Amino acid sequence: MDRRLRKALKGLMDPDLEHRRRTMDLFVRATFEIFIRVLYRYLGNEVECEDVLEDVYADIWEKPDRLRDVNNERELLRTVYLYYMRRRLREVYRRMNRNLHLSQEGLKRLVAPELGIAEMLSQSELQQTLRRLLNRLKARERRAIELWMEGMSIRAIANELKTTVGAVKMLKFRTILKLKKELRNYNRED
Amino acid sequence: MADINRTIHELLVDYSGALRDGSIPVFLKSLTGEEGQKIGSSREFWDGTEVVRMLNSAGFADKAVLPNVSLFISRVDAEIASRLKRARAPSRGRGGADAKPVSKTKKTERPI
């Protein structure tokens, strides 16, 4: 683990609230990018990410005990996600879902499910994993996903692949499920 | 997202689009009761959402415009300060020892 982060974590365990408050500067600097990118997986919106992260850091300052035994970055990510982020994410989605048709249980699963493979990986590991998974797809499937990841709309992808919008939707759905299956296999191989 | 009674594959594609574009509330609002139930009982949908989150993260999280860290730290510090203030503020519970009842009659007792 980064020395700066180790120092910040040590400082966070201080019983004095004011000391912890001063340490937060170091801790935020060391973790901000990692945490905000994890939140982005669920929110896809920078402003919302900032709001949630602000609360997450304040929660960590208030009750940092969960981070006591963290030894590396992956453990830190996992612990922060499980004990600090997930609760805040659920609050955001519950607020969004007021008077809507999705059940609260469905909502929980949509925003912050139990710890999956995606939540265990750092940003660089995730990109590496995805690159390998995409290489296992057929050319047309990979192309559809890559175009989507470039920011294209479904209609634009349909034009590019010379097919219909409905066919692209079905292709994307099937490819996503295929990726999920590959992800399970990949995890077992690993 | 204007269709009604979308199938699971359409719903997953719409969810992925909403996540990519940062418009999850619009997606949630667009769900009909039937679609909500469909999502609730579809394993395929939930399997797909994990991959969609991964794609979203790998494709777009790095491109997200992040705020200035120093400015963000001052926001966090302000939130902490407000929590500290709240924690240190004397409790105003009903019947507490420190509570001073405010009597309305005081005003009327002023000399005219």
Interface residues (C-beta under 8 A of the other chain):
Chain A: L17 R21 M24 D25 V28 R29 F32 E33 I36 R37 V38 Y40 R41 Y42 L43 G44 N45 E46 E48 C49 E50 L53 E54 D55 Y57 A58 W61 E62 Y93 M96 N97 L100 H101 L102 S103 E105 G106 R109 L110 P113 G116 I117 A118 Q123 L126 Q127 T129 L130 I145 W148 M149 E150 G151 S153 I154 K169 M170 K172 F173 R174 I176 L177 L179 K180 L183
Chain B: I8 H9 E10 L12 V13 Y15 S16 G17 A18 L19 R20 D21 G22 S23 I24 P25 L28 K29 L31 T32 G33 E35 G36 Q37 I39 G40 E44 W46 D47 G48 T49 E50 V51 V52 R53 M54 L55 N56 S57 A58 G59 F60 A61 D62 A64 V65 L66 P67 V69 F72 I73 R75 V76 D77 E79 I80 A81 R83 L84
